[in-house]
Amino acid sequence: MHTVTCLTCGWVSFAYSRTQAEKEVAEFNDYFSTLTEKQRMDYYGNKKGDIKRYEQCFGCGGAYQNFRRAVKEDCPDGATLQPLIQDDV
């Protein structure tokens, strides 16, 4: 797995395939359906998983095509990264 950097804001994400993202969304939504309405609201704002969260920059909301491969200097060690769909994974 590799990381990518947003060309607009510099946010670093780790690259995911569309298949990986779709699998995670389906698994989360299966879990979500087992929760009570109160649990859904308390823990997740009653929002199901959505592939769209994997299609845009977590930092600025930019399009997932507007990225380059990250270099070490782009992100400090220990930073929390979010997944982002990249067509070349």
Order of alpha helices (4+ residues) and beta strands (2+ residues): beta-beta-alpha-alpha-beta-beta
